[in-house]
Amino acid sequence: MIAEFNTKYPTRENRRIKLITLGAGYDVRSVRFLEEGLVDEALEFDLPQVVESKGKMLEQRLFPRRTKHTSRRPSLHEIDLNDTDQIPFVLKSKAIDPGETLPTLYVLVLEGVLIYLDDPSAVLKALGDTFKGQDAVLCFADRLANVPGGDMQLANKELGECGWKLNEWLPKPGLARHMGSVW
C-alpha cells in the first residue's frame, strides 16, 4: 500500500503520510520517522497517564539531546481503546482532516496493544469503520482474537469482519504472535 501510494504520488509536495501509533507507550519510533522525513506528521494515542508521563520524558530527556529536526515532534493524544465508542470520534477529530486537500496515507501501528484490551475485535472494527474510504494501512505485531496459532484463513476472516483486507501475514511465537499489515 505504501509503495503503491508513493508510486501514485511520487513527490512529497503533492501528498502526505501520517503515522498514527495506537497504544504508543514509550516507543519513540514516531520521533525517528519524523526526523528522517519518512512521515509528514506523527500522532500517538494512549491512556491519559501514559500521555502525560511520555510528554514529560520527551521534553526532559529526549528532545534536549536531539539536535536534528527538534521542531518536528509527534502530537500526543489521550484515548482509552477499551472505550470503542470514542475511537472514531477521537481519531476523526485529531487525525483525519476533512479539509485536507492533499492525498493522505494513514499508517496505523498496533504493537502489543490488542492483547491488553477487553474486546480487540471491536477495536479493529472501530478502526476499520473510521478509516473506511481513506488510504490507510494498519501494521500490527499483536495477538488477534479468534485466531489461534498462525492460521491465515482465520486471520483473513477476523480482519475481514473488521473491515480490513489482509496484505501480509507473518505469525511468530510469543504473546504478540501475529504480525502483518492490512488495508
Beta strands, then each sheet from edge to edge (+ up, - down):
strand 1: 16-22
strand 2: 41-46
strand 3: 75-78
strand 4: 104-111
strand 5: 135-142
strand 6: 166-169
strand 7: 178-182
sheet 1: 3+ 2+ 1+ 4+ 5+ 7- 6+
end
